[in-house]
């Protein structure tokens, strides 16, 4: 597929190098057209090296090829990222002052704008009118992500992550004209990995969680347009790019981080494997094995129920406080008292969360593996939903279900 990638003059231009790599690695032929302003952020040499094609922003280069007409006619897709307020205005009013705006006027295929600008610019009436004009003419304009902007400010206006733009572009080409980033403008907090409860300076009580499922969920939420905060306990895999990472070690640290994060979150997903118990006392020195002493006896105390506490906090919140959709995870095994789903349904009743994702765990199951099989139970009583495959595929199904829940009912309904 022949793609024209237009790069606007914003600080987010550096992220577009990753988007270009996604397009080229998928086998597409990409011509990059940067605006003059954008070359102050990323030079043309970068775009030529990554695309393998010559780069220009002038209508007077290679005039014999009539690029200002040819590129728009031949393109199967045009993507503008970052689409600055200035570029949106020029496109909406049909200006043709450089190669990129000329190419937009000549476009015969789908056009996708990925906006990035300061919050006040995005929310200004002029920008909103320009966006509506472009959409009314058939162009696709993504909603920007929310989060940290240039400087200390935060809010809607961040460039969506390259993976999210790539997915939207592919959906547009495939004729999914109703595509959207279902979690755009949402903040999602996800816990991942396994907590570790110290016994002494070198030993701890832990579990087999690798963090792979939580990281896959963070990627899926990010690609759905959300601003993602990852509460990362011990993980065998690195956190993904484009998310805020809050490191934690113990269940008590996770509790503190989760309660704080919930205040500005639309969704809280507690996928971490949290220790149910911790040692009542932690030795300041290594506990030594000695023949002249009896074996130590370790007394355990119960850790707080973070999921239940999050639900109680949500349900008792004052009017006007953000209401979260809360998702729990249950790693279960069957026993003489019931099978996995029986235990999971009882846990859903006790916890009071909106959705419960149930794993059947055991030796060589779930923990550390690249595949998973889950059942999603809902407090509303709707039919259980099964999802299986790679943890990436399972995460996509979970995020899709969460998006559907957000768009249908209030978490407290």
N, C-alpha and C positions, 0 to 999 in steps of 0.2 A: 504494500500500500504506500502511496506517495503522500507524505504528510508535510505541511508547512507549519513550522513551530515559530510563532511570533513571540518575541521576548520584550516585555515592557520595561521601562526605566524605574524599577523599584528595587529595594534591598533584597526582596525575595527572589531576584533573578538567579542568585546562586543555587537555589533549590532546583531550578529548571534543568540544570546539568544532569541531575539524577533522573528527571523525567525523560530527557533526551536519551539517556542510556536505556531506559525501559523500552522506549520505542525501537531503538536500533537492535537491542537484544531480541526483540520479538520479530525481527526480520524486516522492519519497515524502512523505507528510504526517506530520510528526513532532510529537508532544507530549512535551515534556521535563518530567520530574518529578525535581527535585533534592531530596536530603535536606536537612534544616535545616543539618547540618554542612557540606555541600558548598557552600552559599551563602557560606561564609566564604572559599572559594577562588575561586569564579566566581559572580557575582551573577545574579539572575533576569533583569535587563535584557539581559544577553548572550544568554541562551537565548531570550528572546522575540524579540530582533532577528534572530537567526539562523534560528529556526524559523518565525516569522510567526504563532505561536500564543501565547495567554496561558499563563503558567507559575505553578504553585502547588504547594506541598508539604503543604497542609492539607486534611483531609477536610471542613472547615467552609466552604470557599470554594465558591461556586456550588452550594449544597446542592440546589437545585431540579433540577440535572442529575444528581444522585446519582453524582458522578464516581468515588467509590471503588468503585462497581460497574461503571459504564458503560465506563470506560477499559480495564479488563482484558477485558471482554466484547468490545469492539469492535476491540481491537488484533489485527492480523495477525501482529505480532512484538513482543516485548519484549526490549530489550537493556539490560543493566546494566553501566555502565562509568564509573568504576572500581568493580568489585565488591570492596569492602573486606572485611576479616575480619568486621567487625561486620555488614555487610549479608548476607554469606553465612550467618552464624549465625542472623540473624533470618529469612531465607528458609527455611533448613533446619528451623527449629523452628516455622514458621507464625505468627510474630508479626505483628501488624497495628496498629502504633502510629502510622503516618502514611499519607499517600496512596500512597506508593510500595509499601510492604509490603502494604497493602490491595489494590492493583492486582495485585501478584504472586499473591495468593491467588485472585483472580478470573480469572486468565489462562486462556484456552482455546486459545490458539495457542502456537507455539514460543517458548521463553525462552532467551536466551543471556547468560551471565555472563562478563565479561572481568575476571579478578581483577587487583588491584594492591595490594601491601602489602610490608612488610619481609620479607626472606627467612625469618627465624625465625618470623614469623607464618604465612607460607605453609606452612612445614614442620611447624608445630605439629600434634600429633595431633588436637586439636579441630577445626582448620580442615580437615584432610584428611578427617575423618569427616563434616563438613558438606558438603564437596564430593562425597563418595561418596553421601551421602543425596540431594543434589539430582540427581546423575546417575542414581541408581536410580529417581527419579521422572520421568525423561524430560527434564530440563533439560540444556542443553549448557553445559559449563563449560570454557573455554579454559585451557590451561596458560599461565602468565605468561611473558613473555620474561625472559632473563637480561641483566644489564648494570648500569650505574650506577644506584643508588637515591638517595633523598634523602640528602644528606651525602656522606661519602666511601666508603660501603659499596657493594659490588657483589654481585650474585648473582641467583638467580631471584626474581622479584617485580615486575619492571617491567610496566607496562601494555603489551600488544602494540600495535604501531603502528596508527593509525586505519584504514589501508588493509587491514591484516590482519583487524581486527575486522569491517570492512565486508564483505570477501570471505567470512568465516566466516558472517556473518549471512545473506548472500544464498544461500550454499550450504545453510544450515539451512532457509530458507524453501522452497527448491527440492526439499526432501525428501532431501537428502544427509545422512542421519542419522549416517553414518560419517565425516563430514568431520573434518579435523584440520589443525593447523598442522604440517606434516611436519618442520620444522626447529626447532620449539620446544625451547628449552634448549640449542641448538647455537650455537657461535661460528664464524662464517665470515669469513675474511680474503680480500679480493678486491683485486687490483692492476688499475689502469685507466689509460688514457691512454698517451702516448708519452714516453719519457725523452729528455732533452736533454743532450748532451755538449759542454761549452764549449770553444771554440777560443781565445777571448779575451773581454774583458768584454762584447762586444756580439754575438758570433757563436757559433753552436753547430751541432753535427750533430744532426739530429732526424729525425722521420718523420711520416707523414700521419695518425697515429691521432688521433681526436677524443675518445676516451673514452666514446662513446655506449654501446657494448656493455657496458663495465665498469660504468657507472652503471646500466644496465638490469638487469644481474645483481645489483647491490647492492639495487635496489628489489625484485626478485623474491625474493631471499633474506630481506630484511626482512619482506616480506609473508607469507613462509612461516614466520615466527616466530623467525628467527635473530637473534642479536646480531651485527651486521655491522661490520666494520672495513674501510675503504676506503683502500688505499694509492694516493694520487692523484698521478700524474705530470701532465704538461701535458694539460689537457682543454679542449675547446671548449664543454662543457656544465657547469653547476654540479653539485656533489654533491647527492644526495638528502637529504631530512630524515630524522632518525631513525637515522643511522649515524655511527660514529666516523670522522673523516677524519684521515689521516696524510699530510701533503704531502711529496712527494719530487721531485727533479729529475733526478738522474743514475741510471745503472744501479747504481753503487756505493751510493748512498743507498737505492735500492729494495732492494738485497740486504740491507743492514743492517736495514731496517724489516721485511722479509719474514721473516728468520731470527728476529727478536725476536718477531714476531706469531705465528709458527707454534707457539710453546711452549704457548699456551693456546687454540689453534684446533682445531676438529674438522674443518674443511674449509679448504683453501687453494686459491684459484682465481687462477692467474697469467694474467690476460687482457691485461695491459699489453703494449704494443709496446716491447720492451727493445732498445736499441742493442746490436748485436753487438760493435761496436768503439768506442773513444774515442781522442781525440788523446793521443799519448804525452806531449806537453808542452802546457801551457796558458799563453798569453802573459798577462802582467799588464797589458799595454797593448794597445790596438787595433792589429791587424796592418794596416799601411798599404800601399796600392798605390802604388808609386813607379817612375818610369821608369828611375831609375839603379840599380835592383836587380833581381835575377832574381825570378821568381815564387816564392813560398814553397812548400816541399815539406812536406806534412803527413804525419807518420808516425803510423800507427794501431796500437793494441795491443788485444788481445782482452779484452772484458769477461767477468767470471765468468758461468758458467752457473747462474743462480739456481735454476731449476727442478730441475736435476739435483742441486744442493747440498741443496735442501729434501728431496728423496727420500732422499739418502744420510743426512741427519741423522735423518729419520724412521726409516729402516731400522736405523740403528745405535744408536737411543735405548735407554737403560736401561729395564728392565721397570718398569712403573708410570707411565712418561711418556705423556702423551696422544698417541695415534696419529692422524695426520691422513689424510683422504682428499685426495689432491693431484690437481688438475686443471690441465692445461696447455692453451695455445692455440698453434696453428700457422698462421701466415699463409704460404701456399705458392703457388708458381706451378709449372707444369709446364715441363720442358725436355727436352733430348735424352737425359738419363739416366733419365727416368721422368715419370709424370703426378703430379698433386697428391696422390692417395691413396698412391701408392708412396712418395713422399718423406715423407708424414705417418706411414706405418707404420714407416718406418725411424727417424724421429724418436721415435716412441713407444717403440721398442725401446731407443734410446740413453738417453732421459730416464728411463724407468722409472716414470713417473707412472701413476696409476690410470685416468684418462680424458684423452683429448686431443681438443680441439674444433678442427676443421680448417676454415679459410677458404680459398677460392680468391680471391686478391687480384689487383689490377691497377688500371689507370686506370679511375676511376669505379666501382670495385667495393669494397665493404665500408667502406674508410676514409672517414669523414665522412658516409656514407649512413645513412638511417633504416631500411633493410631489410638483411637478411643471409640467407645460406644456408650451413649448416654440416653437417658430418658428425661425429658423436661416435664416436670409436674407444675401445675398452676394452682394458686390458692383459690382462684375463681371456680375451680372444679371442671374446667374444660378438659377435653380428651388429652391424655399424655401424648407427647410428641417424641418420637425416636430420631436419633441422629447418629450416624456412624461414619467412619472413614479416617482420614488423617486428622490430626488435631486442628489443622488449618480449616478443613472442611466442617468439622464439628463446630468450631468457633464461628464460622460464617452462619451456620444454622442457628446458633444461640443468639448472635447479634441480630439476625433477621427476626427472630421471635421477640426479642426485646423491643426492636423498632415497632413491630406490630402492636405490642402491648402499650407502648407510649402513645401510639396514634389511635388507640381505641378507648381505653378507660383510664381513669385516674388510679394511681397506685392505692389510694385509700378507699376506692369504691367498694 
